[in-house]
Amino acid sequence: MVTSTASSDLFNERFFRNFLPIPASNMLELGDTTPDFQLPDITHGTLVKLSDYRGKLPVLLAFTRILTEKHYCPLCYPHIKFLNENYEQFQNRGIKVFMMTSTDERQSQIIVTDLGLKMPLLSDPSCRVFRAYKVGQALGVPLPAQFVLDKEGKLCYKHLFSFLDHNASVEKLLAQYN
């Protein structure tokens, strides 16, 4: 779903910083500990530090492309909706889901409300975490990716964007926790 807002919202500093295409270059291997981060959870108004979940819960990191609060990547929008609709399945298995966006906190608050997000939406407007995970970028925003971490914070599965396979399906992500 792509709706329009003022072009100044779309063509911001983040857009120009991420304009040139850079393919995903994540070299994390299965069993590696992923980079730690601390970001605001817009959905629940808290601060999330990934390492706080190590040794406690498995985690799904779902990096997504949202250009502004009203401009969604047409390949990511359905994925966001499917993850949100199936959020309880992850919760019922004791899996912590974090969706990551490069929109700022104001835009992210609008997204949470407009999409009725139940899952935590983490705001990373500097794209620091997107870059740490080397997910790539194109046309103003980082590329989508999914990382499945076990209870100890070790990488069990990763899916990096390609034009043939944009995002890992909910079924594929849930299957990684069996």
Number of C-alpha atoms within 10 A of each C-alpha: 11 13 9 11 12 8 9 7 16 18 14 13 13 19 18 13 14 18 16 14 14 15 16 19 12 16 10 16 13 14 14 13 17 19 12 13 13 15 16 17 23 24 19 13 12 12 12 17 14 17 16 13 16 17 12 15 17 23 25 24 18 24 27 26 25 26 24 26 22 18 18 19 18 12 16 19 17 14 20 21 14 13 22 20 15 15 18 14 14 20 12 9 13 15 22 20 20 19 20 27 27 26 23 17 18 11 20 25 19 15 22 18 11 11 12 13 20 16 24 21 27 29 25 20 19 14 20 12 21 23 15 13 20 20 23 22 23 15 15 21 28 29 28 28 26 23 22 25 27 23 18 16 24 20 21 17 19 20 19 21 18 13 7 6 11 16 25 19 15 17 10 11 20 17 9 14 19 6
